[in-house]
Amino acid sequence: MNLLIEIIIAIIMGAVEGLTEFAPVSSTGHLILAGDLLHFTGATANTFEVIIQLGSIMAVVVLYWKRLWSLFGLYRNVEKSGPKHLNLLHIIIAGIPAGILGFALHDFIKNVLFSPKTVLLSLVAGGILMIFAEGLAKRRESYATDQLSYGQAFVIGLFQCFSLWPGFSRSGSTIAGGIIAGVNRTTAAEFSFILAVPMMMGASGYDFYKSLHFLHVSDIPLFATGFISAFIVAMLAIVFFLKLLKRFTLVPFAVYRFILAVVFALYLYL
């Protein structure tokens, strides 16, 4: 594969990651499908996906740097939007369930759950959860809050465990969990983005460590391009997604997941 083709693939895959990582549509499912279409698979591709996830994380760090600093008491006056009175304990409480389960089941997840069939099932299951959450939200919309309690943070953390199943979507499971816990949609989404920073850095950092022996100096242009592409696209996607959530529910995203599952199944099995 020559350098130009590598760069084009890196831009496309990075853009796919950036567009889908924080939308409730499963970045894993999209990356698997895009990788197959581009014939970009194998050990290098797996390591590349870890790198571009870090690019998406950096987009959250840049967009929410004030909020992240405020968690440590280093910045104030950031209560104009997003979860009110958020502190570091909310993040710790929400991160514990998936952190423990992800560490304990890491090899099982990588070796068993990363398959086209399991991703297809999780696309559908995640969509059903989102529709269920919106059904609850419709009945109690006036009671939804923008203040996140520790109990609600823990419930969101429990739902985040679903995201360990590739294709379920971390943002989809946490936003749906937030809605079910009684948090309004936008607050749940912004908490999901902030929670993603330690969770994804931990998971991606561990994957990166385990993939070090696959790294080569010749891969630097590929990885750097993908990282930058994911970073830029993720920044734009987060802003756009938050605007969408103010006008639409999660149901259209759930329908999209069902359509993607059908397309995925037709592509893989026909």
N, C-alpha and C positions, 0 to 999 in steps of 0.2 A: 504494500500500500504506500503510494507516494505521499509526500508531505502535504500537497494541496488537498488531496482527497481526505487525509486525516483532519486537516483544519476544517473542512466543510462539515465532516461528520461531527467534529467536536462542537461546532457552532449549533448544528441542528439538535444534537443530544442535550447540550447545555440549555438551549431554548425550551426544549420539551420539559426538562427538569424544572427550570425556573417558572414555567407556566403552570405546572401541575403540582408542585410540592406543597403549596399552601392553599390550593383549591381542593375541595372535598371530592376529588375524582380519581385519586390513586396515581401518584407519580410512578410507582413501581410497575403498574400495568402498562402505562404509556411507554416507559423506558424499555420494557421487555419487547413490546410490539415494535417500537422504533428501532431497537437494536437488531431485531430479526429482519426487518425491512431493509436496513442498511448493511446487513451481514456483519454487524459489529458485535461479536460475542466472544466469550472466553475469559481468561484470567485478566488480561489487560482491560477489557471492557468492564469487568466487575470492579476493578480498582478505580477506573475512570469514574464510575458512578458514585463511588465514595467521595472522590475529589469534587465533583460538581454539586453534590449535596452540601459540602462545606461552602461552596459559592452561594447557594441559596440561604444558608444560615447567616452568612455575612450581610446579606441584604436586610435581614431582620435586625441585625446589630446596628446597621447604619440608620435604618428608619426609626428604630425605637431606642436609640442610645440614651436618651434622657430618661426614659422609663426604666431601662436596665440599670443605669447608674442610681436611680432613685431607690431601687431595691436594697442597695447597700447604704442608703442614707446620704449619698453623695450629691444628689440633685433633688430639688424640690419644685413645687408648682407645676406638676405634670398631670393634674386631675381633670383637665378639660375634656378628655375623651378616653375611652377604654375603661377597663376595670377600675373602680374607685378604691382608694386606700389599699392598693396592692402592695404587698411586701414580700421579702424573700421567703418567709415561712409558707406562703401560698404556693410558691414554686416547689419548695422541698416536699410539701405534703402531696402535691399533685404528681410529682416525679417518682415518688417511692414505689408505687405498685408496678409500673412498667419497667422501672430501673431494675428491681429485684427479679421480676419475671424474665425480662430480656436477657439479663446476665446468666440466669440459670438455664434458659432454653436457647442460648445463642446458636449452638451447633445444630440443634434440631431445626430451628427456624431456617438456617442457611442451607441445610442438607435436605430437608423434607418439604418445607412450606414454599420454597422458591421454585415453583413449577407452574407451567401454564394452567393446569387444571385447578390448582388451589387458588391462583390469582383470579380466575374466572368466577369461582364460587364466592370469593371475598368481595369482588366488585358488586355482585348481586346482594350479598348479605349487608354490605355497607349501605347500599342504596335503600334497602328495606329499613334499616335503623334510622336513616335520615328522614324518611317519610313518617315513621312512627314518632320521631321527635317533633316534627312539624305539626303532626296531629295533636300532640299535647300542647304545643305552643299556641295553636289556634284557639284552644278552649280556655287558656289562662293568660292570654296576651297582656292583659292589663296588670298582671301580677309580676311580670318579668322585671328583673332588677339589673342595674348596672354596678351594684356593689357585690363583691364576691366574698362569701364567707369561707372559713376554713373547711367546713363540711362540704360546701359546693366544690371547692378545689379538690377535695379528696374524691368526690364522685367523678369529676372530670378525669382525675388520674386513673380511676378504675376503668373508665371507658377508653382511656388511652391504651390500655392493654390490648384492645382489639387491633390496634395498629401494628402490633408485632406480627400479625398475620398479613403477609405481603399482599397488597392490592386493596386492603380494607381502607386505607387512607388515615394518616395520623390526624390531619386537620378535620376530616369528616367525622371521625370517632369522637374527638374532643369537643368539637362544636356541637354535635348532636348531644353529647353527654352534658354539656353546659346548658343547653336548652331544656333537657329533661330535668336538670337540677334546679331550674327556675331562673336562669340567667338569660338576659336578652341576647339576641343573635349576634349583634355587633360586639358586645362585651365578650361573649364566648369566643368569637373569632380572634379578637385581639389578645385575649389570654392564651389562646391556642398558639398564636405566633410567638409570643414571649416565652411560653413554656417550651417551644420547639428548640430554643437556643441551647439550654443545657442538655436536653434529651438527645437532640441530633448530634451535638458536639461529642457527647459521651459515646453514642452508638457508632457514629462515623469515625471517631478517633480510635475506637477499639478495632473496627473493621480495617482502618488504615494501618494500624500496627500489625495486624495479622496478614496484611497484603504487602508489607514492605519488600519481601523477597521477589515480588513481581515487578517492582519499579526499576526502570532503566533511564539513564540520562536522555536517551533518544526519544522518550515519551514526554519530555517536558513541554514541547510545543502543543501537543495534543491535550495534556492535562491543563495547562495554563489557559488555552483558548476556551476549553469547556468550562473552567472555573469562572472566567470573566463573562462568558455568555450567560451562564446560569445566574450569576450575581446581578447583571443588568436586567435581564428579563424578570427575575423574581421580584426586584424592586418595583417594577412597573405592574406586575401581576398582583402584588399585595394591595397596592393602592386601588387598582381597578376592582379587585374582588370585594374590598370593603364597601366601595360605592354600590356594587351590585347587591350586597346583602341588605342595604338600606331600602332597596326597591323590590327585591325578590326573596323568596324562601329558599330552602335547600332542595325543594322538590325538583326543580329543573335539573339540578346537578345529579340527583338520584336517577332521573330518567336518562340523562346522558350516560351514567354508569351502566344502565341496563343495555343501552344501545351499543356502548363500547364492548360489553361482554359478548353480545351477539356477533359484532364484527370480529372480535378477537377469536371467538370459537370458529367462525367461518374460515378465517385466515389460517388457523392452526390445524383444523381437522378436515378441511375439504381440499 
